[in-house]
């Protein structure tokens, strides 16, 4: 296990602290392969709508990018990898779009198949609990609180079926310590100082 390069991801609804944690970890761990969030990349590169306005093309590209991220790590990992989001996110948002916006069922089937293929490849998935974190508009994430609450509800049902999910609670400092403790059990001494 000591030489194994881990694949770790964050997951959770928008505005739950993922980027804050990632920025701190990236600042103090230059030896880690950090892969930023795919959704904004898809929006930027392909000019596709995201969040509750996303369509089948957006979700197919996002799911495909999650597959690519995991396989790149498996093929070329010379370092531990931390993902901003993973296939669980792709599935949750695709499921929401299917339920509430009439997204075609083949999108959900593809996202579910990708999640089933990849979920055991993620050594740890850190779920950022939304408790006590206010929804903030950054110009890209959705500021629709009903949408966010529905996404949270789906996440909290879906993470029950994943053995490798660790729920991060509390302040930023407490969450960083939970990350450090979890990864130490896998022989990874990650730096979490601010």
C-alpha positions as CSV (number, residue, x, y, z in Angstrom):
1,X,0.0,0.0,0.0
2,X,2.9,2.4,0.7
3,X,3.9,2.7,-2.9
4,X,0.3,2.9,-4.2
5,X,-0.6,6.3,-5.6
6,X,-4.0,7.1,-4.3
7,X,-7.0,8.6,-6.2
8,X,-9.0,10.8,-4.0
9,X,-11.9,13.0,-4.8
10,X,-14.2,15.6,-3.3
11,X,-17.9,15.4,-3.9
12,X,-21.0,17.4,-2.9
13,X,-23.4,20.1,-3.8
14,X,-22.4,23.5,-5.0
15,X,-21.1,26.0,-2.4
16,X,-20.2,23.4,0.3
17,X,-16.5,24.2,0.6
18,X,-14.8,21.9,-1.9
19,X,-12.8,24.6,-3.6
20,X,-11.7,26.2,-0.3
21,X,-10.3,22.8,0.8
22,X,-8.7,22.1,-2.5
23,X,-7.0,25.5,-2.7
24,X,-5.4,25.0,0.8
25,X,-4.3,21.4,0.0
26,X,-2.8,22.5,-3.4
27,X,-0.9,25.4,-1.8
28,X,0.9,23.1,0.6
29,X,1.3,19.9,-1.5
30,X,3.1,20.6,-4.7
31,X,3.8,16.9,-5.2
32,X,0.1,16.0,-5.8
33,X,-1.6,15.9,-9.1
34,X,-4.6,18.2,-8.6
35,X,-7.4,18.0,-11.3
36,X,-9.8,20.9,-11.1
37,X,-13.6,20.6,-11.5
38,X,-14.8,19.3,-14.9
39,X,-18.1,21.1,-15.0
40,X,-16.7,24.6,-15.4
41,X,-14.1,23.2,-17.9
42,X,-16.9,21.9,-20.1
43,X,-18.7,25.2,-19.9
44,X,-15.6,27.1,-20.7
45,X,-14.3,24.9,-23.5
46,X,-17.6,24.0,-25.2
47,X,-19.9,26.9,-24.2
48,X,-22.5,24.5,-22.8
49,X,-25.0,25.4,-20.1
50,X,-24.4,23.8,-16.7
51,X,-26.3,23.4,-13.4
52,X,-30.0,23.2,-13.7
53,X,-29.7,24.5,-17.3
54,X,-27.5,21.7,-18.5
55,X,-28.6,19.4,-21.2
56,X,-27.8,15.9,-22.4
57,X,-24.6,17.0,-24.2
58,X,-23.3,18.7,-21.0
59,X,-23.9,15.6,-18.9
60,X,-22.4,13.2,-21.4
61,X,-19.2,15.3,-21.7
62,X,-19.0,15.6,-17.9
63,X,-19.4,11.9,-17.4
64,X,-16.8,11.2,-20.1
65,X,-14.4,13.6,-18.4
66,X,-14.8,11.8,-15.0
67,X,-13.9,8.5,-16.8
68,X,-10.9,10.1,-18.4
69,X,-9.7,11.6,-15.1
70,X,-9.7,8.2,-13.4
71,X,-8.1,6.4,-16.2
72,X,-5.4,9.0,-16.6
73,X,-4.5,8.5,-13.0
74,X,-4.5,4.7,-13.4
75,X,-2.3,4.8,-16.5
76,X,0.1,7.6,-15.7
77,X,0.0,8.2,-11.9
78,X,3.5,9.0,-10.7
79,X,1.8,10.9,-7.8
80,X,-1.3,10.9,-5.7
81,X,-4.2,12.5,-7.5
82,X,-6.9,14.7,-5.9
83,X,-10.0,15.5,-8.0
84,X,-12.3,18.4,-7.4
85,X,-15.3,16.2,-8.3
86,X,-15.9,12.6,-9.4
87,X,-18.4,10.3,-11.2
88,X,-20.7,10.5,-8.1
89,X,-21.2,14.2,-8.8
90,X,-21.9,13.5,-12.5
91,X,-24.4,10.9,-11.6
92,X,-26.2,13.1,-9.0
93,X,-26.6,16.1,-11.3
94,X,-27.6,13.9,-14.2
95,X,-30.2,12.2,-12.0
96,X,-31.5,15.7,-11.0
97,X,-31.8,16.8,-14.6
98,X,-33.6,13.6,-15.5
99,X,-36.1,13.9,-12.6
100,X,-36.8,17.7,-12.9
101,X,-35.9,18.7,-16.4
102,X,-36.7,15.6,-18.5
103,X,-33.2,14.7,-19.5
104,X,-33.2,11.5,-21.6
105,X,-32.8,8.2,-19.6
106,X,-29.8,7.2,-21.6
107,X,-27.8,10.0,-19.9
108,X,-28.7,8.5,-16.4
109,X,-27.8,5.0,-17.6
110,X,-24.4,6.2,-18.8
111,X,-23.7,8.3,-15.7
112,X,-24.7,5.3,-13.5
113,X,-22.5,2.9,-15.5
114,X,-19.6,5.3,-15.1
115,X,-20.1,5.6,-11.4
116,X,-20.4,1.8,-11.0
117,X,-17.2,1.4,-13.0
118,X,-15.2,4.0,-11.1
119,X,-16.5,4.1,-7.5
120,X,-14.2,1.4,-6.3
121,X,-11.2,3.0,-8.0
122,X,-11.6,6.1,-5.8
123,X,-9.6,5.3,-2.6
124,X,-11.5,8.0,-0.7
125,X,-14.4,10.3,-1.7
126,X,-14.7,13.3,0.7
127,X,-18.3,14.5,0.9
128,X,-18.5,18.1,2.0
129,X,-21.4,18.3,4.3
130,X,-23.4,21.5,3.5
131,X,-24.5,22.1,7.2
132,X,-23.7,25.7,8.2
133,X,-22.4,26.7,4.8
134,X,-24.3,29.5,3.1
135,X,-25.0,29.4,-0.6
136,X,-22.9,32.0,-2.4
137,X,-23.2,33.2,-6.0
138,X,-19.8,33.2,-7.7
139,X,-21.2,33.9,-11.2
140,X,-21.0,30.3,-12.4
141,X,-22.5,28.1,-9.7
142,X,-26.3,28.1,-9.4
143,X,-27.6,30.3,-6.6
144,X,-31.0,28.6,-6.7
145,X,-31.5,27.3,-3.1
146,X,-34.3,24.9,-4.1
147,X,-32.0,23.3,-6.7
148,X,-29.2,23.1,-4.1
149,X,-31.4,21.4,-1.5
150,X,-32.7,18.9,-4.0
151,X,-29.1,18.1,-5.1
152,X,-28.1,17.7,-1.4
153,X,-31.0,15.3,-0.9
154,X,-29.9,13.1,-3.8
155,X,-26.2,13.2,-2.6
156,X,-27.2,12.1,0.9
157,X,-29.2,9.2,-0.4
158,X,-26.5,8.1,-2.9
159,X,-23.5,8.3,-0.5
160,X,-25.2,5.6,1.7
161,X,-24.3,3.1,-1.0
162,X,-20.6,4.0,-1.1
163,X,-18.2,2.4,1.4
164,X,-15.3,4.8,0.5
165,X,-17.1,8.1,1.3
166,X,-16.0,10.1,4.3
167,X,-18.3,13.0,5.3
168,X,-16.4,16.2,6.2
169,X,-18.0,18.2,9.0
170,X,-17.3,21.4,10.9
171,X,-15.0,24.3,10.2
172,X,-12.4,24.4,7.4
173,X,-9.7,23.5,10.0
174,X,-11.8,20.6,11.3
175,X,-12.4,19.3,7.8
176,X,-8.7,19.6,6.9
177,X,-7.8,17.5,10.0
178,X,-10.4,14.9,9.0
179,X,-8.7,14.7,5.6
180,X,-5.3,14.3,7.2
181,X,-6.5,11.6,9.6
182,X,-8.3,9.7,6.8
183,X,-5.3,9.8,4.4
184,X,-2.8,8.9,7.2
185,X,-4.7,5.6,7.6
186,X,-3.7,5.0,3.9
187,X,-0.1,5.9,4.6
188,X,-0.3,9.3,3.0
189,X,1.0,12.2,5.2
190,X,-0.7,15.1,3.4
191,X,0.1,18.6,4.5
192,X,-3.0,20.6,5.6
193,X,-1.5,23.7,7.2
194,X,-3.0,27.0,6.1
